[in-house]
């Protein structure tokens, strides 16, 4: 009975995040749609920047603006499919960037420590899934999704926050490596969880995904060899459209947009030496700039799918309990592992642990899936939202910088050498290879470190 209350309390809303039924307040008389879009653009591109002075991430601001619009009857929101389409571009671009961040050399350099980190994460996911299943009396699949929502860091958000958090190069190396490796494993777990309704479905979906992974590299090579020479500067549009198509295909497979877009970015990065034009600094910066424009629409659209019923007293209490229990546990796991691996005091490892705390994008996606596919109760969705908003705010207040966001305007920050920094602070004290990491590719050799997310200054 309790399982029905948890998973069917959402009243069987299969497409509840795509179409929200609720009271609407009529827009001001005579206000055309184009004027409402102007108001929306002002709200998404100006208001979040103002509030960043108070260490409120712009992604959170856009999300809260969407929630406010939903609770107020969506009076000033333009009708039609435009906003969901822009949101799709936003989520696809964000995970395309995340895929382009995959650096095999870095992962190999810290293979031992990263392997230990992933083993700890796997145990935590198993234990958390078992606890969720027993506590809420739900099946293994929704329990696994809740566990992923609680313990999977939001890689794109974290990587774009690094230059503003005031951490050194060694710390940034481990933050990048652990976040990317964890996301790779989380995407695999997400795929298996959603497709494991039957052996036949899992087999067919796996075959389709393997086919996509197999086709993408040759397709990218053919484009670079046959089309790009005849169509200069077409790499950006090709990679972006390929990511959108792949995202749509994985959405049809039932694993949401993010998997396909991530695979396209990772494929382009793996081919960096053979096809450098598809993962060059200029192209990646262009993709990031594109994401900085469209990501606000994703967060705003996600906020619009919330309801007042999602934030009952039960939801608020559950969200606070998750923050009090899960956030310290996640910090303790990272700090304990670093203490054992590097013999570091906890204060030295604290920036890495805190920076890995935000779960914003992954939790929003999984909350949507739980509601759409499993008809999760409103209080559970609300608890996850409160949890992810709380942990996403943490780094900006605990660390000395102001957290950037996934869609900060990516104006490069000068590194003092005529280049730019992103993900590693060039010139940081104590820069150098991470301890016990083997041979780490130096920043100048990766081609990924001369770009920078803009610092958010006072």
N, C-alpha and C positions, 0 to 999 in steps of 0.2 A: 504493500500500500504506500509506503514511504517513497518507493521508486516512482510511483505514479505522481505523487505530489511534486517530486523534484523535477522529473523529466517531462511530465505532461501538464505541469502547472501553467505552461505558456499557451495553453488552449490550442495546440496543434497548428502553430503558425509556421508552415513550411517555408514561406518566403517572407518572414516577418522583418528581416533586415532590408529586404529589397523594396518592399511596399509597406509603409506604415499607415495603418488606419487610425485615425484619431480626430478629435475635434479640430476644425480649422476656423481660424478667424479671418474674415474677409479682408483682403488688403485694402489700403486706403483707396478711396474712389479715384479713378482716373490714373493710377500709377501703372505705367506700362512695364512689361517684363524687362526691357532694356535698362530702365531706371533701377529696378530691383536688383539686376545684376551689378550695376554700379555700386549700390549699397553693399551688396555681398562682397564684392572685390575689396572695397574699402575696409570692411570689417575683417577680412582674412589677411590682408597684406599690411595694414597699418596698426590695428589694435594689438595684435600679438607682439609687434616690435616695441611698442610702447611699454607693454607689461613685462618684457624681458628685463627691464631695469630692476624689477622686483624678483628676479630669478624664477620667473614663471616661464617654462619652455613654451615656445610658440605652438608646438604641436598640441600641448594641453589646452592652450587658449583657444585654438581653432576647434578642438573637440568640445570644449565647454560652450563655445558659441553655438555649435550645432545642437547641443542638448538644450540650450536656452531657446533656440528657435523652435525645437520640437515641443517643448513644454508650453510655449506661448501660442501654439496653434499654427506655426509656420506661416505667419501672416505675410512676411516680406520675402518668402522663398519663391523663386520662379518655378512655374510648372514645367513639366516635360522631362525628357530623359537626359537633358544636358548635364545636370549636376552629377548623376550616377556615372555618366560617361567620363567626365573629368576626374571623378574619384577613381575609376578604373585605370586611367592613365597614371594617376598619382601612385597607386599601390604597385602597378607594374614597373614604373620607373624606379621606385624605391628598392624593389628587390632585384631589378637589373643592376643597379649600383652595388647592392650587397654581393651579387654574384661576381661583379668585376673586382671586388675587393679580395676575392679568394687568391691567396698567394701560396702556391705549393711549396716554394722554397722556405717560407717562414714556418709553415706547418711542419715541414721535415726538420727544420732546425730545432724546434722544441718538441719533437715527437714524443719523447719519454714523458715529459711533464704534461703535455696535452693529453696523451693516452691515459695517464693517471686521472687527470681532471675529468675526462669523459667517462671513465669507469665509475668515479664517484657520482657523477651526474646520473648514470644509468641506474645505480643502486637507489639513489634518491627518488628517481621517477618511479621505480618499481614499488618502493615503500609508500610514496605519496599516493600512487594509484590504488594500492591496497587499502590505505587509510580512507581515501575518498569513497571507494566502493563500499567499505564496511560502514562508514559513518552515514552516508546518504542512501545506502541500500540500492545502488545502481550497478549496471553492468560494467564489464571491463573496458569497453570502448569509450563511453563517456567519462569514466573515471580517468582513463589515460589522457584524454583531452584536457580535463581539468588540471591534471598534474603538469602537463606541458604548459598550460597557461600560467601556472604558478612559478615555474622554474626555468623557463626559456628566456634568455635575455634578448632584447630587441637590438639586433646587430647594427642595422643601419643607423638608428638613433644614437647608439653608443659610439660608433666610429666618427660620426659627425660632431659629437660632443667633445671628443678628445682634445682638440687644440685649445678649447676654452676651459678645460678642467685643471690646468696647472700641474699635470703629471709629467714625469721625465720620460726619456726615450725608452729605457728598459721597461718601465711600467706600461707604456703604451704598446710595446711589442706583445706583452703577455695579455693585455686587454684585447687587442686585435685578434691574436691567435686563438684565445679561448672562446671569444664571442663567435668567431666564424666557425670554428670546429663544432661548438655546441649547436649552432644553427643548422649545420649540415646534418648532424645526427637527429635533431628535432624534426627536420623536414622529412627524413626517412621514416621516423616513428609516426609522424602525422599521416604519411601516405599509407603505411601498412594499417594503421588504426582505422582509417576511413574506408579502406577497401577490403577489410577482413570480414565482411558480412558473409562471404562464402569463399571456398577455395577457387571456384571458377572465376568469380569476380576479381579476386586478388591476382590470379594468374593472368587474366586478360588485361587488367590495368597495369600490371608489371610489364607485360609484353609491350603495351603501348608506350609506357614511359621509357623502356629500354630502346625502343625504336626511335623515340624522339632524341634521346641522348646519342644514339648512333648516327642519326641523320644530321644533327646540328653542326658538328665540326666540318664534314664535307661541304655542307651548304655554305658555311662561312668561307671556306677556302675557295669555292667556286665563285662566290661573289667577289672576293678580293682579287682573284686572277682574271676573271672574265668581264665583270661589270664595273667595278670600281675604276679601272683605268679609263673607261669610256664615260664615266659619270663622276667627275671629281667632286669630292666633298659629299658624297652620298652615303658614307659609312654611318653617320649618325642616324639618318632617317631609316636606313635599312635595319640597323641593330634595334632601334626602338620599335619599329613595326614588327620585326621578328619576335621581340619580347612580348608585345601585345598579343600576337597570334598564338604564341606558345602558352601565354597565360590563359587565353581563352580555351585552348585545348585542355589544359590541366584542370580548368574550372569544370569543363564538361566531364572530365574523369572523376570529379567529386573531391578534388584536393585543393581547390581554391586557386586564385590567380598567381599567388606568390611562387609556387613551385616552378611553373613554366618560365616566368621572367628570371628567376634565379638561375635556372639551368642555362639560359641564353647567355647571361653575364659570365657565368663560370666557364662555359665553353669558349667564349671569346678570350677570357683570361688564360685558359690552358693553351690556347693557340698563339699566345703573345709572341713567341720567338719566330714562328712560321708566318703569322699574319699580324705584324705589329700595328697595322693601321686600325684594326678593330678593337684594340685596347690601349691606344695611345693616350698620352696625357691630355691632349686636346679633345679627343673624343669623350673620354671619361668625364672631363670637366663639363663638356656640353650636356652629357646625360644628367650629371648632378644639377646643373642649372635648370634643366627641364624638370627634374624632380622637385626642385625648390619652388617651381611655379605651380605644379599640379598636386603636390602632396597635401597642401592645406585643404583642398577639396575633399580628399579622402578622409581626413580627420573630421572635417565639418560634417560630411555625409554620415560618418560613423556615429557622431554625436546626435544627429537627427533621428537615428533609429532607436534612441532610448525613450523610455516612458516613465512617467512619475511612479508607476507601480513597481518599477525596477528598484526603487530606493525606499523600500519600506523599512520599518525598524529592524526587522530580521536581516535585511540586506546590509544595512549600515553596521549592525553588530557583527555579522559574519565577515564583512570587509575589514573591519578593524581587527578582528581576531586573526585574519590572514596576514595582515601587516605585522602584527605583534609576534606571530609565530614564524612565518615564512621568511621575512626579511632578515631577522637576526640569524636564523638557521642558514640562509644562503651566505651571509657574511662570514659566519663561523666556519662553514665548509671551505670557502676560499682561503681564509686566513690560516686555518689549520693545515691545509694542504701546502701552502707556501711555507709555513713554518717547518714542516717536515722535509720538503723538497729543497729549500734554500737556506734553512736555519735562520730565518728572518724573524725579528720581533714583530708583533702584530701591528704596530704603528707603521712599519715599513710597507706591509702588504695591504693596509687599509684602503689606499686609493684604488688599487686594482679591484678589491672586493666591492667597494661602493660603486665604481664605474660600471661594473657588470650587473648592477641591480635592476635597471629599468627593463620592463617587459612590455612596453606600451603596444607596439604593433602586433606582436604575436598574440598577446592576450585579447586585443580587440578582434582579431581574426577568429580566434578560437571561441570567443564568446558568441560571435555571429554564427559559427558552425554549430555550437551547442544549441542555440535557439532554433536555427533553421532545420537542422538534421535530427535533433533529439528532443525538440520542444522543451528545453530546460525551463525550469521555473523562473519567474522574473527575479526573485530574490537572489538566486544563484548568479544570474547575469549581472545584477547590480553589485553583488559582492566582489565579483571579478573586476568590474570597472573601478570600484573604489580602491581595490588593491593595486591595480596597475597605475592609476593616477598618483596614488601615494608613493609607490616605489620609484616612479619616474621623476618625481619632484626631489627625491633624496640627494642625488649627486650635486645638483646646483647649490644646495644649501650646506652640504657637508664639506665638499671640496672647495678650494679657494676661488675657482673661476666661476663664470656663469655658463650654465650648460647651453650649448648650441642645440639645434634641432635638425631633424632630417631634412627640413626644407629651408634652412637658413640660406640667404643669398650667399653664394659661394665665391665671394670676392677673396682672392688669394691673399694670405698674410705673408709679408716679406720675411724670409728666413735669414736675411743678412748676407746672402750669397748670390742674390739675384734670382733665387728660386723661391719655392713656396713649400709650406709644410702642411701635411694633412696626416693625421694618425700617428705621426712621430714628431716630437718637438725638436727640430734641428737646432743644435746649439744648447740643448739642455745640459745641465751639469750631470755628471755621472753617466753620460751617454756612452754607449758601447754595447757589445754583445751581451745578452742576458746570461747570467750564470747557469752553467750546466745545460746550455741550449745547443752546444755544438757550434758549428760555423753558421752564423747568421748573415744573411745577405745584407750588406750595408745599405743605408738609405739611398745613396746615389746610384746603386746598381739596380734597384728594383723598378725605377721609373714610375713608382706610385707615390713618391714622397715629396714631389716638388709641386704638389697642389695643396691648397689649404682651404679649410672652412673658415669663414670670417670670424674673428674673435668678437665677442659681444662685450663691448667695453661699457664702463659706467659713463 
